[in-house]
Amino acid sequence: MKSNQNILFEEIYQQHHAMVMQMCLGFVRGDHDIAKDLQQEVFISVWKNLKTFRGASSYKTWIYRITVNTCLQYVKKKKKEPTFSISEIENQVPFPEQKTPEKRAISTLYTAIGQLNELDRLLIMMVLDNQDYDTIAEVIGIQPTNVRVKIHRVKKRLKKILENNGNG
Amino acid sequence: MVMDNDFKEFQNEWNNNKNNIELSPNGINTLYDKIKKKEKANYFFYYGTIIILLATLIVISLFFYYVAPVKEILSRIGAGLMICGLIVRIGIEIISIGKAKRMNKIHNTLTATENTIRFHQFRKVIHSIVAPIIVGLYTIGFYMITPEFSLYISRWNLLLIDISYIVIAIILFFIIRKGIKKEMVILSEIMNLRKEITE
């Protein structure tokens, strides 16, 4: 028989696995295997801390926090990241062979996001995921006005990258 | 306006792709397996070093009590220094575990980053100040015992022990130096991250 924690955990997993996976994919430039590992790391932390969840924020915001910290810790573990060339990144993103227009579009987006720095990557992905500034501010731990300024800058950077890559 | 329209398009692409991510049928069971393995690994990560150090402490204490109960005051002080060094080392390991546990991923990014900085600053101090002091105490203690030991073992054996200790000390020096360098790299990366978050 399943415990209450198991039932709650499985509900959370079902509801948020896609959001977490998509964030991890975007963070690691579409590398499916690493993203899968990161996603598992996130849910291991969710399980570990579920008992201490006090409901001060929604489960979604809480999971965002864990996802962002897990992604940033991954960079720390990986130490200095090598600089990727565009072609290297493009080869890394999923579906390099059979690209439908949709797959090509998301590959382009992953490639562009991958050229931003780690924090900017996470910020822009939360915006892409339709999160408001207050939620993002709560996840990062800064003021919403500061988030607004940062996101404006990141959007500009992303646009420039896409233009340089010939997709703007 | 153009940027906003472009961005709406990206958001649609992003959400379409997210909606296509399917739940793998065995995903939750694989996750439970990983959770079990991780809990086991964490247990060894946190308590493995303490268990090894405690075992060393017990072995050394028993050695000085039953096998080679030193009689000279100099030797007794030496044995005391060696044992004290180990006790301090165990104490530091316990504090380190407490600080590592505080680096929880449930905090917001800024708090998590600051906790991580505190942890690595602590480790830097341990590597650069405390560890050399402990090694120093251990070394002094070791050489304080050797005069009395020389009464019971041959000169060549004693020489061999002394030389092997120097080799170990050199290896320890490089290990500590590597540890400090690693902490410095990690610290500078995390401090850059904090700067990015707050600026």
Interface residues (C-beta under 8 A of the other chain):
Chain A: E10 Y13 Q14 H17 A18 M19 M21 Q22 G26 Q40 F43 I44 S45 W47 K48 N49 T52 F53 W62 R65 I66 V68 N69 T70 L72 Q73 V75 K76 K79 K80 E102 A105 I106 L109 N117 E118 L119 M125 V127 L128 D129 N130 E138 V139 I140 G141 I142 K155 K156 K159 L162 G168
Chain B: M3 D6 F7 F10 Q11 E13 W14 N15 N16 N17 K18 N19 I21 L23 G27 I28 T30 L31 K34 I35 K38 N104 K105 I106 H107 N108 T109 L110 T111 A112 T113 T116 V185 I186 E189 I190 L193 E196 I197 T198
